[in-house]
Amino acid sequence: MSGGYFNYDQHRIGNIADTIEEIINTNNSKEKNGFGYEIGRHYKKETIDEFKNGLAILRMASIYAHRIDWLLSGDDGEDNFLKRLKEELKNK
């Protein structure tokens, strides 16, 4: 496989999810960054709850994009696609 059907763009979804997860995890942090600013954003609980909902959706979207990429690229057949998709969604 060269760049896959989506030219590896499906990994951007995972990168966005990783960034959101980091924001969730550091939301209440008083630690300072290299510029002297707090890394915590101090969003309300309701906002962080929506970040968590979005994170779950993005993680699922990442799995779908990856599995579909492998099917369209010929790396998986339909049976493997369905099997692996089900397994990865169950283990997310």
N, C-alpha and C positions, 0 to 999 in steps of 0.2 A: 504494500500500500504506500503510495507516495504521500500525499497530504490528506488522504481520505476524501470522501465525497464533499465534505464541508470545509476542506482545506484547514482542518484543525480549529476552525472558528468555534466549534462547540465547547472548546475549553475556556472560552471567554466567559461563558455562563458560570462555570465553576469558579473562575477568578473573581467574578462579581459576588458570588455567594460567599467566598472566603473573606472578602473585604467587609461585607455586611456582618458576617459572624464576628470578625475582629471588632467592629464598632459596637456590637451587642456586648461583647465580653469586656470592653474597656469603657463602657458608657459612664460608669460612676467613678472611674479612676481619677485620682488627683495627681498622679504621676505627671511629670513635665517631659515634654519632647525636647529635642535639641535646640529649639528656639525659645524655650522657657514657657511655653503654653501648656496647659493641662491637656492630656490626651483624651480625657473623658469629655463627652459631649453633653452629658447630663439631661438626656431626653426623658420625658415622662414615661411612666410604666406603660401606658396605653400605646405610646409611639413604639417603644421597644417590643411590645407584644405584636404589633403589626410588622416590625422588622423580622421577628421570628416567623410569622406566617409567610412573609415573602421569602425568607430563607428556605423554608421547607419546600415552597413551590419551585424556587430556583434549583434546589438540589434534585428535585424530581425532573425538572426540565433538562438538567444536565445529563441525567441518566438516559432519558428518552433520546436526546440529541446524539449521544454517544452510540447507543444501540442502533438507532436508525442509520447513522453514518456507517457503521460496520455492515449493516444489511445492504445499503445502497452501493457500498464499495466492493461488495462481493466477499468480504471477510467472514460473514456469517450467512447461512441460509435462513429461510423463514423459521424453521423449527428451532434453530439455535437462538435466533433473534427473540422469539417468544419466550423460550426457556430462560435465557440470560436476563431479559427485561424483567420477568417475574421475580427472579432471584435477587436482582439488584434492587428492585423496588422494595422487596421484603426486608432486605438488609440495610436499607438507608437509615 
